[in-house]
Amino acid sequence: MGAIPSKGDVKTGLWVLDVLVWLGIVQFVAWGLVQPLAGLGRTSQPPGEGGWFITSSSERLQFELTPAGIQEVFGPDARLPESGYIDLGEVTLTPSVSAEVTFAHPGWADFLATTGSSLIFGATGLAVMILVLQLVRKIRRGSPFDTGSVRRLYAAGLVTWAGGAANLVATSLGSFAAAARPVIEDLVYPAAFIQFDFVPIGAVFGVIAEDFRRGLALQKETDGLV
């Protein structure tokens, strides 16, 4: 059997966890909120004109080019294989060419799919980190099992699901709407960036919340026996 952690080890671990949560807060604020807003002024500039600030991939949309788009960008003689793929026996290669699209006058769809999506992600992550920080502080004070902790964990799960779903809708809707612009609709393939990694993360918070709820119920029963 493994040794039971001492109170000092637990206290140190909670302090480390506190620091990690604060680092997460800083990351979501810097890269999920500040950077997308700072990039608003560069959305109409070509990628090579990003200046001193690190260019974020979320500032512009990226689409796979159609055959007409490839010829438009690389010239009339540029073509992919007629079959659309290269069969090498054990493996099959499907070549594709993508382009980073810069709009001279970004509209609501471009904003929704890029900056809007990043802001949703940043705000969601920040809200979850604040809830986790409150929970860690509660545990450090020696009273983890209470209704407040259970509510925070459930809230973290719900915020994760809601933010993830909103980000998915914003990215997909904005991307499809931007690709439907007459000037590029025949040159690019519409694409939706579908990611469901927020579902298991929210589920983990829900499972932990249920464990805390049962721990709270058990604690109340134990207190009633004393």
PyMOL commands that set and color helices and strands:
alter all, ss='L'
color gray80, all
select helices_A, chain A and resi 7-42+47-49+57-59+67-74+108-140+147-179+198-225
alter helices_A, ss='H'
color red, helices_A
select strands_A, chain A and resi 61-65+86-87+92-93+98-101+188-189
alter strands_A, ss='S'
color yellow, strands_A
deselect
rebuild
show_as cartoon
